[in-house]
Amino acid sequence: MYVWIWRHLPGMLALRLLQVLLLVAAVSALLLFVVFPWIEPHLPISQVTVDSK
């Protein structure tokens, strides 16, 4: 899949590297600001199973 993306990016090496960095930043931002906050209420993070004996 990464090879497919790399082959379809226009430009020379420097432009391709810049485009890859922008794609990685965009996907990271999408995950951090949209996907993770949306899925967080469905995760059992607040259900602690440690007993205080």
TACOR-V671126 format. One record per residue. SS is DSSP state (A for helix, B for strand, O for the rest). OMEGA is omega as a letter, one per 30 degrees, with the letter a starting at -180 (999 if undefined). D_CENTER is the distance of its C-alpha to the mean C-alpha in Angstrom with 1 decimal. Layout:
BEGIN
SS/OMEGA/D_CENTER + SS/OMEGA/D_CENTER
END
This chain:
BEGIN
O/l/15.5 + A/l/14.5 + A/l/18.3 + A/l/18.5 + A/a/15.9 + A/a/17.8 + A/a/21.1 + A/l/20.4 + O/l/19.4 + O/l/22.6 + O/l/24.4 + O/a/25.3 + A/a/23.3 + A/l/22.7 + A/l/21.4 + A/l/19.1 + A/l/17.6 + A/l/17.1 + A/l/15.5 + A/l/13.1 + A/l/12.2 + A/l/12.0 + A/l/9.7 + A/l/7.2 + A/l/7.9 + A/l/7.8 + A/l/4.5 + A/l/3.5 + A/l/6.7 + A/l/6.5 + A/a/4.6 + A/a/7.0 + A/a/9.8 + A/a/10.2 + A/a/8.9 + A/l/9.5 + A/l/12.7 + A/a/13.8 + A/a/13.7 + A/l/15.0 + O/a/18.6 + O/l/18.6 + O/a/17.9 + A/a/21.1 + A/a/20.1 + A/a/23.3 + O/a/25.6 + O/a/26.9 + O/l/29.3 + O/l/31.1 + O/l/34.8 + O/a/36.9 + O/999/40.0
END
